[in-house]
């Protein structure tokens, strides 16, 4: 539960319907048994009749049903803004995103026991990991039922349920509704294989900054950037697909179209897309850290984001290929790699898998043999990890990979918020020019790196 100071802040934000707080807390109305987003257009209830929750899952656990008007399941993510990568926050993130994983698998990924995971989650939100994950599944299922025409069976599988019957049972128990009650009959899609839904973003959001950064580094055979859209062919858990995200500033998010053969792969796809587009970060928190580090207000890029790379493996390949050459030259090499080793898709080539790179001579690449070997060694390391996180020591043990490459991989492949590329010549130059106190930007030094890159591209440091 929020503390007293937070509750006072939330009360003011609720009454003002300030969109900056959307997703950061939820409002439960005791008289109706419904919980809402703070931007809900319904008539404001009296303060004595509401309770505040940091997570939608907490409200569900207390017996409140999600509002069918403002749809709390469609709020922006509520984890990234905190900025503290504690084990409990990582646990909550995994429980809300890894909907098909067991509690034991999640504990193993965190490197802790199931019992300790239970203690952490209960202390943080007042319910068990199993209940928190169940409510996360229900929220995603509700969103898919209302935004798509996916068959109920596919919705159940995508949300981590074993069957449509299990989904129906939990919906009836927790929401007092059936999946059929929530289905929006007016929702139409081009084909059964195409999934269309809305991906909200935390405002303010600088789409032109994200777009231009990704466009400069896009691999033409795999990714496409237009004025308002990002799209690409992809591989997730050995399944290929295609995704297109069109930014709608008036709606505050992206209209997303997805071609996907396996509904179970939808949650990890949405997690990856949110990370690549950095939809959930609170810009005002970033700005405060950058100001504290020594930048002036006029030097800040409003709504700054940290555009990610689709996977850790792709980020590592980009970093290795890009050593000591220009961005343009690196993209040419990556395009050759993708065209030669990627999987064919009606919308383009996917980026190669680790298996494809590890088993190739890489003759299509014009680079030193030592760098090709570094690519193969890195691919082999990813294969051996089998989905587990790569250790810094194992990555640095590969000949040809140094600290800069590792940091770039962490910053863009894992979207870690507190990575400062101190050895980047442009970053070092701009930090000196503006007299930056780097430590003061923690835990948002990845955004400081992005901001300094932005300033290097502007005359006289204009943002």
C-alpha positions in Angstrom: 0.0 0.0 0.0 1.2 3.6 -0.6 2.4 5.5 2.4 0.6 8.6 3.7 2.7 11.0 1.6 2.1 9.0 -1.6 -1.7 8.8 -0.8 -1.8 12.6 -0.5 0.0 12.9 -3.8 -2.2 10.4 -5.5 -5.3 12.2 -4.2 -4.2 15.4 -5.9 -3.3 13.6 -9.1 -6.6 11.8 -9.2 -8.6 15.0 -8.9 -6.6 16.6 -11.6 -6.6 13.5 -13.8 -2.9 14.2 -14.5 -1.9 11.8 -17.3 1.7 11.6 -16.0 0.5 9.4 -13.1 -1.3 6.9 -15.4 -0.1 3.5 -14.5 1.8 4.6 -11.4 -1.2 3.9 -9.1 -4.8 2.7 -9.3 -7.9 4.0 -7.6 -10.4 1.6 -6.0 -13.9 2.8 -5.3 -15.3 1.1 -2.2 -18.9 1.9 -3.1 -18.9 0.2 -6.5 -16.2 -2.5 -6.0 -14.4 -1.2 -9.2 -10.8 0.1 -9.6 -9.7 2.6 -12.2 -6.8 4.5 -13.7 -6.3 8.0 -12.3 -7.3 9.4 -15.8 -10.7 7.6 -15.8 -13.4 10.0 -17.2 -16.1 8.8 -14.9 -17.4 11.1 -12.2 -14.9 11.5 -9.4 -15.9 9.6 -6.2 -15.5 11.3 -2.8 -12.1 10.8 -1.2 -13.4 8.8 1.8 -14.8 6.2 -0.7 -11.5 5.4 -2.4 -8.4 3.4 -1.7 -5.1 3.6 -3.6 -2.9 0.7 -4.9 0.4 0.7 -6.6 -0.4 -2.4 -8.6 -3.6 -3.5 -10.4 -2.9 -7.0 -9.1 -3.3 -5.7 -5.5 -6.7 -4.2 -6.2 -7.9 -7.5 -7.8 -6.6 -9.4 -4.8 -8.8 -7.2 -2.5 -11.9 -8.0 -4.5 -12.1 -5.0 -6.8 -13.0 -5.5 -10.5 -11.3 -3.5 -13.3 -13.3 -0.6 -14.8 -14.7 -1.4 -18.2 -14.5 2.2 -19.2 -10.9 3.3 -18.5 -9.6 -0.4 -18.6 -6.7 -0.5 -16.0 -5.2 -3.4 -18.0 -4.3 -0.9 -20.7 -2.4 1.5 -18.5 1.4 2.1 -19.2 3.8 -0.2 -17.3 4.3 0.5 -13.7 7.8 -0.8 -13.0 10.3 1.1 -15.1 9.7 4.4 -13.5 10.9 3.3 -10.1 14.5 3.0 -11.4 15.7 0.8 -8.6 16.7 -2.7 -9.9 16.1 -4.5 -6.7 15.4 -8.2 -6.6 11.8 -7.6 -5.5 11.1 -5.2 -8.4 12.7 -7.7 -10.9 10.5 -10.4 -9.4 7.4 -8.4 -9.9 8.4 -7.6 -13.5 9.0 -11.2 -14.3 5.7 -12.3 -12.7 3.8 -9.8 -14.8 5.6 -10.6 -18.0 6.6 -14.3 -17.9 3.1 -15.5 -17.7 3.8 -19.0 -19.0 6.7 -19.6 -16.6 6.4 -21.5 -13.4 7.2 -19.8 -10.0 10.2 -22.1 -9.6 11.5 -21.1 -13.1 11.2 -17.4 -12.1 13.0 -18.0 -8.8 15.8 -19.8 -10.6 16.2 -16.9 -13.0 16.5 -14.5 -10.1 19.0 -16.8 -8.4 16.9 -17.2 -5.2 14.7 -19.9 -3.6 11.0 -20.1 -4.1 10.5 -19.5 -0.4 12.6 -16.3 -0.5 10.7 -15.2 -3.7 7.5 -15.6 -1.8 8.8 -13.5 1.1 10.0 -10.7 -1.2 6.7 -10.5 -3.1 4.5 -10.7 0.0 6.5 -7.9 1.6 6.3 -5.7 -1.5 2.6 -6.2 -2.5 1.0 -8.3 0.2 0.2 -11.4 -1.9 1.9 -14.5 -3.1 3.9 -14.8 -6.3 1.3 -17.3 -7.6 -1.6 -14.8 -7.0 0.3 -11.9 -8.4 1.1 -13.9 -11.6 -2.5 -15.1 -11.9 -3.9 -11.5 -11.7 -1.3 -10.5 -14.3 -2.6 -13.2 -16.6 -6.2 -12.0 -16.0 -5.3 -8.4 -16.9 -3.6 -9.5 -20.2 -6.5 -11.8 -21.1 -9.0 -8.9 -20.4 -7.0 -6.6 -22.7 -6.9 -9.2 -25.5 -10.6 -10.0 -25.2 -11.5 -6.3 -25.5 -9.0 -5.2 -28.1 -8.7 -8.2 -30.4 -10.8 -10.9 -32.0 -8.4 -13.7 -31.1 -10.3 -16.9 -30.3 -10.9 -17.3 -26.6 -8.7 -20.4 -26.6 -5.8 -18.4 -28.1 -6.4 -15.6 -25.6 -6.1 -18.2 -22.8 -2.9 -19.6 -24.1 -1.4 -16.2 -24.8 -2.2 -15.1 -21.2 -0.6 -18.2 -19.7 -3.7 -20.3 -18.9 -3.7 -24.0 -19.7 -7.2 -23.9 -21.4 -10.1 -21.7 -22.2 -12.0 -23.5 -19.4 -9.4 -22.4 -16.9 -9.6 -18.8 -18.1 -13.4 -18.8 -17.9 -13.3 -20.2 -14.4 -10.9 -17.5 -13.1 -12.7 -14.7 -14.9 -16.0 -15.7 -13.3 -14.4 -16.0 -9.9 -12.3 -12.8 -9.9 -14.3 -10.4 -12.2 -17.8 -11.8 -12.0 -17.8 -11.9 -15.8 -17.2 -14.4 -18.5 -14.8 -13.9 -21.4 -17.9 -13.6 -23.7 -19.2 -10.7 -21.6 -16.0 -8.8 -22.3 -15.7 -9.5 -26.0 -16.1 -6.4 -28.1 -18.1 -7.5 -31.1 -17.3 -4.3 -33.0 -13.6 -5.1 -32.9 -12.6 -6.2 -36.4 -9.3 -7.3 -37.8 -8.0 -8.1 -41.3 -7.4 -11.8 -40.7 -7.4 -14.4 -38.0 -3.6 -14.5 -38.1 -3.3 -10.7 -37.5 -3.5 -9.4 -34.0 -4.1 -5.7 -33.6 -4.0 -3.9 -30.2 -3.0 -0.6 -28.6 0.3 -0.2 -26.7 0.1 2.8 -24.4 3.2 4.9 -23.5 4.0 7.0 -20.5 3.9 10.7 -21.5 5.7 12.8 -22.5 7.2 10.6 -25.1 9.6 11.8 -27.8 8.8 9.6 -30.8 10.9 11.6 -33.2 14.0 11.0 -31.0 13.2 7.3 -30.8 12.4 7.1 -34.5 15.5 8.9 -35.7 17.9 6.9 -33.5 16.4 3.6 -34.6 16.3 4.7 -38.3 20.0 5.6 -38.3 20.8 2.1 -37.1 18.1 0.1 -38.9 19.1 -3.0 -40.8 17.2 -2.5 -44.1 16.4 -6.2 -44.7 15.0 -6.6 -41.2 13.7 -3.2 -39.9 11.7 -0.4 -41.4 11.2 3.1 -40.0 8.8 5.6 -41.5 7.5 9.0 -40.2 5.2 7.4 -37.7 5.9 3.7 -37.8 8.5 1.1 -36.7 8.2 -2.4 -38.1 10.4 -5.5 -38.3 10.5 -9.3 -38.9 11.5 -11.1 -35.8 12.3 -14.5 -34.2 11.0 -15.2 -30.7 11.6 -18.6 -29.1 12.3 -20.1 -32.5 9.0 -18.7 -34.0 9.1 -16.1 -36.8 6.7 -13.2 -37.1 6.2 -9.6 -38.0 5.3 -6.5 -36.0 4.3 -3.0 -36.9 3.9 -0.2 -34.3 2.4 3.1 -35.6 2.7 6.0 -33.2 -0.6 7.9 -32.5 0.2 11.0 -30.5 -3.4 11.9 -30.0 -4.1 8.5 -28.4 -0.8 8.5 -26.4 0.6 5.3 -27.8 1.1 2.8 -30.6 -1.4 1.0 -32.8 0.3 -2.4 -33.1 -0.3 -5.1 -35.7 1.3 -8.5 -35.2 1.6 -11.6 -37.3 2.3 -14.5 -35.0 1.7 -18.2 -35.4 1.9 -19.2 -31.7 -0.3 -17.2 -29.3 2.0 -18.2 -26.4 4.7 -16.0 -27.9 2.6 -12.8 -27.6 3.6 -11.8 -24.0 7.4 -12.0 -24.7 6.8 -10.2 -28.0 5.0 -7.3 -26.2 7.6 -7.2 -23.5 10.4 -6.9 -26.2 8.5 -4.2 -28.2 7.8 -2.1 -25.1 11.5 -2.3 -24.2 12.7 -1.5 -27.7 10.4 1.5 -27.9 11.0 2.3 -24.2 7.3 3.0 -23.5 7.2 2.9 -19.7 9.9 5.3 -18.4 8.8 8.4 -16.5 10.5 11.3 -18.4 10.2 13.7 -15.5 12.3 11.4 -13.3 15.0 11.3 -16.0 15.0 15.0 -16.4 15.5 15.6 -12.7 18.5 13.3 -12.7 20.0 15.0 -15.8 19.6 18.4 -14.2 21.2 17.2 -11.1 24.2 16.0 -13.1 24.8 19.5 -14.5 22.8 19.9 -17.7 20.6 23.0 -18.1 16.9 22.8 -18.9 17.5 24.1 -22.4 19.9 21.2 -23.1 17.4 18.5 -22.3 15.5 16.5 -24.9 11.8 16.5 -23.7 10.4 13.0 -23.4 13.9 11.4 -23.9 13.9 7.6 -24.3 16.5 4.8 -24.5 15.7 2.9 -27.8 16.6 -0.8 -27.3 17.8 -3.6 -29.6 15.5 -6.5 -30.2 17.7 -9.1 -28.3 20.8 -9.4 -26.3 22.3 -11.4 -29.1 21.5 -8.9 -31.7 22.9 -6.1 -29.5 26.1 -8.0 -29.1 26.5 -8.6 -32.8 25.9 -4.9 -33.5 28.5 -3.9 -30.9 31.1 -6.4 -32.2 30.5 -5.6 -35.9 30.5 -1.8 -35.1 34.0 -1.7 -33.5 36.2 1.0 -35.0 34.0 1.6 -38.0 31.2 4.1 -38.8 27.5 3.4 -38.1 26.8 3.3 -41.9 29.6 0.8 -42.5 28.4 -1.4 -39.6 24.8 -1.4 -40.9 26.1 -2.6 -44.3 27.8 -5.5 -42.7 24.8 -6.4 -40.6 22.6 -6.3 -43.6 24.9 -8.8 -45.3 24.7 -11.0 -42.2 20.9 -10.8 -42.1 20.4 -11.5 -45.8 22.8 -14.5 -45.7 21.8 -16.1 -42.4 18.4 -14.7 -41.4 15.2 -16.6 -42.0 13.0 -15.5 -44.9 9.7 -13.8 -44.1 7.1 -12.2 -46.4 8.0 -8.9 -44.8 11.8 -9.3 -44.9 14.6 -11.2 -43.3 14.8 -11.9 -39.6 18.1 -11.2 -37.8 20.2 -14.4 -37.7 19.9 -16.8 -34.7 22.9 -17.6 -32.6 23.0 -21.1 -34.1 23.2 -19.7 -37.6 26.1 -17.4 -36.7 28.0 -20.0 -34.7 27.9 -22.4 -37.6 28.9 -20.0 -40.3 32.3 -19.1 -41.7 31.0 -15.5 -42.0 32.7 -15.1 -45.4 30.0 -12.5 -46.3 31.5 -10.1 -43.8 34.4 -7.8 -44.7 36.2 -7.6 -41.4 39.3 -9.1 -39.7 39.2 -12.8 -38.9 39.5 -12.1 -35.2 36.3 -10.1 -35.2 34.5 -12.9 -37.1 35.7 -15.3 -34.4 34.4 -13.0 -31.7 31.0 -13.1 -33.3 31.1 -16.9 -33.4 32.3 -17.1 -29.9 29.6 -14.8 -28.7 27.0 -16.8 -30.5 28.2 -20.0 -28.9 28.1 -18.4 -25.5 24.5 -17.4 -26.0 23.6 -20.9 -27.1 25.3 -22.4 -24.0 23.4 -20.0 -21.8 20.1 -21.4 -23.1 18.0 -18.4 -22.1 19.8 -17.5 -18.9 21.5 -14.2 -18.3 25.0 -13.9 -19.6 27.6 -13.0 -17.0 29.9 -10.0 -17.6 33.0 -12.2 -16.9 32.0 -14.7 -19.6 31.3 -12.0 -22.2 34.7 -10.3 -21.4 36.5 -13.6 -21.7 35.8 -13.6 -25.4 38.8 -12.3 -27.3 37.8 -9.1 -29.1 35.2 -8.0 -26.6 36.1 -5.2 -24.2 34.3 -3.0 -21.7 32.7 -0.7 -24.2 31.1 -3.6 -26.1 29.8 -5.1 -22.9 28.4 -1.8 -21.7 26.7 -1.2 -25.1 25.2 -4.7 -24.9 23.8 -4.0 -21.5 22.5 -0.6 -22.3 20.7 -1.4 -25.5 20.3 -5.2 -25.5 19.1 -5.4 -21.9 17.9 -1.8 -21.6 19.6 -1.3 -18.3 19.0 2.3 -17.2 22.3 3.0 -15.4 25.0 2.3 -17.9 27.4 5.1 -18.7 29.6 4.7 -21.8 32.6 6.5 -20.3 34.9 5.2 -23.0 32.8 6.5 -25.8 34.7 9.4 -27.4 31.6 11.5 -28.1 30.1 10.9 -24.7 33.4 11.8 -23.0 33.8 15.0 -25.1 30.2 16.2 -24.4 30.5 15.4 -20.7 33.6 17.6 -20.6 31.9 20.4 -22.6 29.0 20.6 -20.2 30.9 19.9 -17.0 28.8 16.8 -16.2 29.0 15.2 -12.7 28.2 11.7 -14.0 27.5 10.1 -10.6 24.7 12.5 -9.9 22.7 11.0 -12.8 22.5 7.6 -11.2 20.5 5.4 -11.5 19.7 6.9 -15.0 23.1 7.1 -16.6 22.1 5.3 -19.7 19.8 8.2 -20.4 22.7 10.6 -19.7 24.6 8.7 -22.4 21.6 9.1 -24.8 21.3 12.8 -23.9 25.0 13.5 -24.6 24.7 11.7 -28.0 21.7 13.9 -28.7 23.6 17.1 -27.8 26.5 16.1 -30.0 24.2 16.2 -33.0 22.8 19.7 -32.2 24.6 23.0 -33.0 25.8 24.8 -29.9 24.3 22.1 -27.7 20.7 23.0 -28.5 18.2 20.3 -27.6 
